[in-house]
Amino acid sequence: MPLLLYSAIFLLIILLIKFFVDKKRNCGFKILVIFGIIIGLTSLGLNHLFDNAFGASTPVNLRTENLTDKNLKIYSIVFWDNSWSGKGNYVNYDTELEPNEKSTDFWFENDNTTEFWIVAKNENNEIEYLNIVTDSEYEFDFKITKQENVESKNAEIAKKLTNETDKKGRVERFVIWANIILIGLLILSLIKIKTGGNIGYKP
């Protein structure tokens, strides 16, 4: 996320510079624009790799099937508690499943963790399913069904953590689109520089 944010700010600064740069310095601005486009594309690429558990030392492969009659958002929450990094957790959002829909493979990091939770949340932001996993396997298939006996304390923790992840996800999507739009504007400005700003001009 920080990388995407810094990239968007950098691209925006380049576009602002364009309004104040002397037209005689188009050559120097062209180099800056190309550099900005490379930075933007690199940031988007790295964000995609990290979101897909690239380089995970202990990846877990998860597949789920929604057997309820509701649309469900699927998450994994990993917890750790050790002497070198203390206590902590990390939430991974997988996908939204319609009734009777199966998910594709979902990978997340599970290195040095004590347990992880599989959580399903409905459209009303209520926890429909919560499964606490302590097995050391690397591949799981879960049938998501409505649970009536989810412990209230665990449900509150899962709801709080997934809500925070939803908020971060919305911000991240905004920053991703900001990068894409700014890269597009830089490409258009580069085309204008190459054509001398006379696209469609007839003397």
C-alpha positions, 0 to 999 in steps of 0.5 A, a space after each residue: 500500500 505505501 508503495 502505491 501511495 508514494 507512486 501516485 503522489 510522484 506521478 501527480 507531482 510530474 503532472 503538476 510540473 507539466 503545467 509549469 515546465 517551459 515548452 522548450 524543455 520538453 526533452 527533459 520532461 519527456 525523460 521524467 515522464 518515462 521514468 514516472 511511467 516505469 515507477 507506476 507500472 513497477 509499483 502496480 506489478 509489485 503490489 500484485 505479486 505481494 497480494 498473491 503470496 509471491 515468495 511465501 516461505 510457508 504457503 497454504 492453499 485454500 479452496 472453499 465452497 459456499 453451501 449457504 443461500 447467501 453471498 459470502 465474503 471469505 477471509 483467512 486470519 493468521 495469528 502468531 505468538 513467538 519470542 522474536 516478533 511477539 503477538 500479531 495477526 494478519 487478515 487475507 481477503 480471498 473472494 466473494 462467493 455466491 450460493 453454491 459457488 466454489 472458489 479457485 485456489 487461494 494462497 496465503 503465508 502461514 509461517 511461524 503461526 499458532 493457528 489461522 481462522 477461516 471466516 465467512 461474512 454475509 452482506 449484512 456484515 455478520 459472521 456466518 462461518 468461523 473455523 479455527 485451524 491448527 493443523 500443519 497441512 498446506 492444503 485445505 478444502 472447506 464447505 461453508 455452511 451456516 453456523 449457529 454456535 460461533 463463539 461471540 468473542 471470536 465472532 467479534 474479533 473476526 468482525 473487527 479484523 475483517 472490517 479493518 481489512 475491508 476499509 484498507 481494501 477500499 483505500 487500496 483499490 482507490 490508490 490502484 485506480 489513481 495510479 492507472 489513471 495518472 499513468 494514462 495521463 502521462 502516456 497521453 502527455 508523452 504522445 503530445 510531446 512527440 507530436 509537438 501538441 499539434 494532434 489534428 492540426 491542419 495549417 
